[in-house]
Amino acid sequence: MTVISDDHLAVWNRACNAAAAGLAPDAPIGDRMLMHVLLFSGMAHNGGLLHALEYENLAEAVAGLRWFGQEHLADLTVEFARRLGDIDENDLDAMEALEHEADSRYDADTFDDRLTVALQARLATEPQAFARLA
């Protein structure tokens, strides 16, 4: 696990709290992007990538992945959203094969570490993109 400072943890936790309680419309971009990525990631951890594609703000999650430099995961998400739309939902074998491929390529187990590193970099280079800590 990547080590995270108290400030980084506070920003991470604020995004998690915002996910539960709602985020102010004027929240800085960093807080908004982190919240959407964390919600999407949580769905992927709990039910797999295809489940996470059901996230109601998927476009914002993809934008957040890109904002945090996770281009590969953003592209993968877009690819599987397209491929899922092309499959007949009654074709259970095709759905199962797609789900297996999506989960093996997404690698949710290492995502938190990659996001932690990306968050640390953004906080170091663009602290103004996040609300100030109290």
Helices and strands as residue ranges (DSSP letters): H 6-21, H 29-47, H 49-52, H 58-67, H 71-86, H 92-106, G 108-110, H 111-125, G 127-129
